[in-house]
Amino acid sequence: MSGSGGGGRDEPPSVTAAAPPTAVPLSNLTEDGNSDHVLMSDEYSPEFARIEAFLDEHPDFFQNYLIRKATRSMIDAWLVSYAIPPGTTSLPPPFSPPQQEAAVERESSSAPRFRISSRSGSGGATPVRKISAHEFEKGGLTKPLVTTIDGTPTFLSPPTSSSELTGQIRKKSRTDMLTLNESELILELVKDICNDLDVRSLCHKILQNVGILTYADRCSLFLVGGDPATDSQYLVSNLFDVSSHSTVEEVSKNEIKIPWGSGIVGFVAKTGESCNVSDCYKDSRFNQNVDVMTGYRTRSMMCCPIKDTAGEVIGVAQVINKANDGYFSKNDEMLFEKYLQFCGIGLRNAQIYERSQLEVKRNQVLLDLAGVIFQEQSTLETTIHRILTHMLCLIQCERAMVLLVHEGSTSTFSQTFELSQEDLDNESKGEPKKNAFESRFPMNAGITGYVAATGEIVNLSDPYRDPRFDQSVDENTDFKHSTILAMPIKHSGSPGRVQGVFQLINKFDNLPFTSNDENFVEAFAIFCGMGINNVKMYETAVVAMAKQQVTLEVLSYHAIAPLEEAVKLSRQRIPSASALHLQSFQFDDFSLEDSDTLKAALRMFIDLDLINRFNIDYLTLCRWLSSVRKNYRDVTYHNWKHAFNVCQLMFSIISNTMWWKKLGEIECLALVLACLCHDLDHRGTNNSYQIKSSNSLARLYSTSTMEHHHFDQCLMLLNTSGNQILSNLSQEEFKAVVRVLEDAILATDLALYFKRRKETMTMMKEGVNWQEEKDRSLFRGLMMTACDLGAITKPWPIQQKIAKLVTTEFFHQGDLEKEELKLKPIPMMDREKKDELPSMQVSFIDEICMPVYESLAGASPHLKPMLEGCVENRKHWSELADQENLK
């Protein structure tokens, strides 16, 4: 194909020109990896290389030769070769990194065909009317937000006076009651309870009135608790042994709980039938231990169920010891049952009212907690620390944890926050606030992972009996997990999706977590989910603003190469790889001008056959290369020349080893692009400096700061109009190239190299499994590191020149750290320690470089010149170090 820069003899080299060995289409390879073409065999001779170099430098002659001598079968073979999509035989199914997965999309031919974009809901749904404010007009609602004594706004309304809930006391003495007949007596007692809505006060009145009716010495009232659906019902009494002269405060100090069906009272509650026992000690159901505990002897007893309008038992009234050592008669039973029928209605109303008041109070508490969460949402840690603080106060437990689910996973966690009651006590004493992100406590992965995966609540009263609990978390500690409540935190926008887990441990007084605790935490978790989601959105906005700032900063400094510059480059003749010595490991670029490096870069694309295989427009490629060069800053070392040298080494490695057969066309393209772009917009300072200076890049990327920035700049150029060299790739091919491109650029971070070095070296010794994407990634990373550090393998004169450039740039960063950050730089960047440079170079070679080139030389004998160059330079640096030591 021809470029769009002009015609005639000024056309760019025809892409039908003969290609070097590395340009063999993979479709032409047989099963044993050899080419069907004679010139493409592994025994490629120097004579063929000389002829090919001549053809590369004389494209007009080659074109004329083809027109005169080429046969139809040769042309057909060429067409068939390039009709097969690239990368179909060597690359495993591509996948995209999370930030690219849904971001690549086709656009019109006039716009970039693939762009990194994001999707979000419009939020424009029409609201559905559920309730009107007019419906509350009759209620006389109070103000939702009130101010406390200290001026703090709160949703909690002031406590209601007990006189508003309790009617006028009409209780009469037994003497007064003697003047009334039975009907009048019942009516009088019903009036006494009908206006009382306080449950405890009402129950006390009921008991005293029952005592009046039956002439009983003591009375007690047991209310039904628990859930009948789960067989967890029980009887509880806050009013035990009430007499005609006792007060509410006197008899409500202790709470007595009786198992369902236990004793006479439990029997009445379970069966719903009354019971009149004349001699309790002769009844097997009677629990004599109560008398032993209280010192009071029970002789006779009458129990009657209190039922609501539906006939369900809601309580049991008990009267003990008829006056004058008598027994409760049938008439007593009738009066007792009649009165309790009215009591059931009044008690149910009081319970409903109490529950409504508790519901109002709970909503007010939740609104207060929501206000605390949304009050200040500067960082995720601050917000979750507030959540944990109020959760500990609300539920009263020893420890509270929030675990955030990892994006893309259902049972693993990306962050863990924790707080203990002891931390709060220490804070109240003025001690420094504990960091909620310290991971001091075990997360019980079995339980929290189950909640995260299923979205179900887990409430354990004895964790050691649950197989999901990891008992080893309590070993060698003074702490023991007694009770656990784990609650999912759902996404506010996706109710079925879990974004985190609450874990509360050990409720106070060794009590189990109740259903009420579950309901409270579940309601609070809704607000927490919204709060966490909002903070994440806020942090995303902060990152977006930082990214915008960086982008504006970059755009203000750089500009896309003008079209005229690309047209000029496209019309120039491109020297052959042989003439430029591009396949040599001793390549020296110091004699080349920038324009020559651009032509050399084009030659690499041509010889690797990337232009034809991916249908790259030649003029667009020329403009993209010019733009890449333009986007490198004029720093001492990490500039366009360095990027070009890294790419040349990659080209030399791929060409000499013929690893293009194993890598495939897509990975070869991505590696070349990565080498040229791996230091785009480098500022002459490393990752450590970005973090120390707290600049916008450090806020944008927490790890591999500069490498992520280089990758983003690379994507920006690839998506810029006039520079879209990948526009003719399919969507899958584009995603595969971007995936490998990101992986390769990030691999140039030495911190990542150290992290993966052991794994990489083990793989190189055992052999690369080319079917495994992980092995391919490690292998590509090793190649990128070798090329990035390739200056250490050059002949000694070249190595000395490059070392001087690197040192100058390092010393400049050291000066910035001293002057602007007031920090002491590391020795390698401290110009006051320049005499130690030779010994530092020896250490650098031994610790970093030598393992890289030894492993590559072991993988292919063609790469031994790189190892030999590294060894030779170490020898020279060692001699200089010895000379410095003798001074």
Disulfide bonds with the S-S distance in Angstrom:
none
